[in-house]
Amino acid sequence: MSGRIRRFFRDRKEDVQDYTGGSGIIGKFVLAVLVVYLLVAVVLGFYWSDEPETFSVRENTRAVANAMGREPVTGFATTSTLIRIAETLLDKPGGYLTNDIFPPGLWLDNIPSWEYGALVQVRDLARAMRRDIARSQSQSAEDPDLVVAEPQFNFDSNSWAIPSTESEYRRGIAALKRYLDRLSSNGQDSAQFFARADNLSNWLADLETRLGSLSRNLGESVGKASISDAVVDVDADQGLKEIPDGEEVKTPWTQVDNVFYEARGSAWALLHIFRAIEVDFRKVLQDKNAMASVKQIIIELEATQDPMWSPVILNGSGFGILANHSLTMAAYLSRANSAISDMRDLLSRG
């Protein structure tokens, strides 16, 4: 009996050794797969972090027109450019990253911030086209395809399933393509694009506030005193009293690069939009002597897309030893915004 007991425990010991040995092999295999996955994710992360290159608006317009077998008409450049910008958000290396829930997209924050900056400009232009540019007057009916496209681009930018952000944005792109097809046709239900000074001025007014907000956020990278925007009544007898400079407002160091890339993505989209406006609104720009303002805006926006030679966004003080990339970007956007203000003034004149 005792021999049987000894053999039983000896057999169980061998079984345990075989099991642990097998588990060790499985564990090593899982670890190796995990290491390879992380290495691939890191390499992909670097590749996906490259910003999309700028493209020629005129060449893109001609290519789209040739593919459709149509002649470019007024509004063709702006609409095809808007489509190209939206498609770039979805089709660039790595695709649309903002809603990614797995590495390496989950680890990246610069390109998602870039995507949001460009997306805001897509939304604003789609709204302007639906509200003003595609309508002859305030009582005119809205274009049916722009009615679909505009809200699609305002869908939640972080949704990853049921429905996904990409699927909703592609519906918006498809609606813009239908509008472009009708715009370049001569049928009874052909679309309209009114390249008038008032339509352009309305969009520029919204853009001024966008760029003003971006410039302020960029300027807060170094920290500065900020006075509340609320109007405060001051009694006459307090005129000689010292007024506090306000509380210091500074962008957290973890958000400096996000603010920078949001502005860079916004400027990338605007650069192409203004190049398209230069084509479609040429007549009104020449009549209002505003062509120089457009060219100045394009020059400033081109400067915002200069290559980044630093691996990180430096946040030196305004007059410190290290560079401050945010202040440099803010300077370009502020000059572009000033030219936009001049352009609006020219467009408003008779």
Summary of the structure (lengths in Angstrom):
residues: 350
radius of gyration: 27.9
end to end distance: 114.0
largest distance: 114.0
contacts: 1026
relative contact order: 0.11
helix: 63%
strand: 3%
